[in-house]
Amino acid sequence: MNGRGIKIANVRKHFGGTEILQGIDLDIQPGEFLTLLGPSGCGKSTLLRMIAGFEQLSSGSIHIGAQEITQLPPKKRDVAMVFQSYALYPHMSVAKNIGMPLEMSRLSFRQRLPGSRLLSRKVRQTHREIAQSVARVAGQLDLQHLLDRKPAQLSGGQRQRVAVGRAIVRQPSVFLMDEPLSNLDAKLRIQLREEISDLHRRTGITFLYVTHDQTEAMAMSSRVAVMQAGRIVQCARPQDIYNRPAELAVARFVGSVAINELPVTVADGDIQLARTCLNLSTSDAPDGDYILGLRPESLDAVPLGGEADFTLPLTHVEFSGSEVTLRCDGSALGVERIRMQMRAERFERLRNDGGINDRVALRILPQNALLFSSAGQLMPAPLRIMGTD
């Protein structure tokens, strides 16, 4: 089974006087797993529904493979869609739910009625082929022991797998998923996230996935397209989205712990914070005001009295398994708080040795620091330790 690519060119959508999508351009490669990531209301589900044919474009075009589908009805687009709400038929068994798309496309209304297999050998053969396809998909999704049950007898995760099975049984070239895991608890989300990733690898179908959950997006995708207010602000590999966000808005949205944003000034290549020179410099940023973005892991705790960029009051310690997040009072630096993260065992060593008490000394790791313009654009100039080339 092979997927086909999707080309979205200058797509716009208006609802009344409001422009929901502002000229979307996006090329999705055949067999790629691309995720549209963004907050509620940014237009990602609207774009997905346009590809499926459930919403009309105000302008622009959409191609799947070499075929323009902008004006085609949904059933002729060779796409399958999984919704957030599962949308299963409650009176039908799992087998009937999965097989319904094949029955609708291969059998007439009369041939789908009970007893229709008595009509002809051809109808019986079609029913057998549909049953074989259902069995194959059920095996892929570990549903073979549930085929006779109704949706009400299934767990949330099982219902979502049935919805996925109903979508892939047609062997579409494009698979659209609109926040399919948002109604599940945390453990089930992780389990189904792995199953969906495995399914993508096995089938080679082109996946276009919509979510507001950055953990899902980063864990599953070949590339992530971050959407903000009806536009795509960055489309790149997950690691590039995290390590080199094109805009401060992207850096804020991606990351399990919020990025630190420090108001700094560049003067002759030196970076100053709160009128004090940091041990950082840059060669390509003009003099002026900037925002220094520091992920929590871009700061390192050092023993008190050691070589630190700043020492701050420690206000909160949060344990999360192997990691510890420290929250410090950042008012001396012109911000409300500073967050940093470290391994739990290292935190315990520092605390036991007196390196952390009611204050913590922090040093910036320049290889992970990000410099943004005052307008929020990432500056291409890398940061380095002062005095190094």
Phi, psi and omega in degrees: 000127182238141177272165175243153180285163178235131176240119179249120187237114173049046182280128177234151178218127178245137168242105187064232179266006183259130177268109183280319177240131190245068176074064182280127172238126183202131175247120179251125186283152176303131178078005181279153171251101181247135180247133169269114185244132177177168180288167177302137177088004182276350176106003185292318179290326176298317178297318179297317181292331175294319178296321179288340181096009181272345176231144178270146176282146169281325174196167181102187183213156177228129174244141167244117190063226180270357187260129172282129185246007188309320184255002182284147174291158184307319186292346181257011186264353180058041176236156174231145186230138174247128184261163177298328187267009181071310178056047177272156175278114188292334183271357183255153175290169176302316181299317180291322178298315181293319185278351185303316179302324179289321178297318181295325184273335187251343185235144175285171179303316181295323181287344178270352182289153176305138181084002183294339182292345177282350186290314184197163177296322181298318179295319179298319179295320178296318177298321178296318180296321178295317179298322178294319178295318178299316180297320180297312181293320179299322177295320178299325187255011179057047179243003189298333180274000183243008190298334182268357183275159174266159181306325181296341180268005184251155172283170179301318180294322178293320177298319180293325177293324176296318179298320177294317179299319178298328180285317187274347183298334179282353184055059180287165176269346178223134183241118182253131182229119184254095180046055188289345185253002189291339181268004185258158176284171189300317182295317179293324178300316180296317181298312182288331175301317178293320181294320179294320177297317178297319179299318179298316180296322182288322190268330184074011177289148172286121181253130170239116192240136179246132177202158169256001183266107185293335177294316176302311184300314184290329185280330192254338200265149166288315176221157178236129173254112182273125181251139175219124173050047173082012177222156175269118184267338176197140175226115185197177175296152182306318182294329178285323176301320183282314187277330182227063179297133184291333181223156177299327179299323177292315179300323178292325187279330185255127181132132183289333174241137187301143177289145175278136180238112184247130177284117183233167177233136174258128178223113182054038178087344178274146181252123184246138178231126181051045177065015178238135179288127172280168178276043182228149175212162177216147184260343191246000181263124178298156177302141179153190182267140182218176174241124177268116180263124181233112171299154180304329178275359176274003176243143180237134176276133179238161179303143178302134183090355178276191182280097183238153174281328176197154177240128189230155173293135178271123185251337183201144175235126182239119178268134176220073181072243184279349183248151174234131176253127177257135176245126184241154175286118184257014186299330179292341181257003179088015177227165183288315183210160174235133179246140172218159186229144177208168176292145185298321182292326178290321177300316181296321179297313180298318181292318181292329180272003180083009180283343175223126171224247177274359175226156179224135178265127186240140176239137180279134173266105191295334183293341180249001182280148183235137179246122181247147173292168179296339176274357175095011178269138178293130176278133183289346184290124176288151177264149181216164176292135184304134178092355177256156180269000000 
